């Protein structure tokens, strides 16, 4: 099967927090608009808890593969996978079928911890805040493995809790 790049897409606070009580601990309308533009038309891999945080339905315009232990679960418009590697295989087949040039990995925490070992690119929104009561964190980005290739400061918009920095990291060494 052709190699379609895997891209982690995540917003991370200064202290590594990405979630609290099954949701994001901030409102970042500006970032959500960028997220939608970056991910539309591409296959998405998400964990079951992340899908549930969307209301149990896939985000519109993006084929989803959900990683879950419950292989009997059926969700309209969603493929089910029992592992991240199975999800990657399914997402690559979808990407080839629809002509997508990338696969998005949207979390949550357990999926990110596994996916960072195989991701080709990281699209990180660095949230300029420390979140003291978060319960889900993103793994550290190893500068020996990933190189920051761009970064853009994004001031807080009218509907944003915090300013952000949007950074792209590319893998320097081959994935496992």
ABEGO torsion letter per residue (X at the ends): XBBBBBBBBBBBBAAGBABBGGBBABBBAAAAAAAAAAABGBBBBBBAAAAAAAGGBBBBGBBBBBBBABAABBBBGBBBBABAAAAAAAAAAAAAAAGBABBBBAOBAAAAAAAAAABABBBBBBBBBBBAABABBBBBBBAAABBBABBBBBBBBAABABBBBBBBBBBABBBX
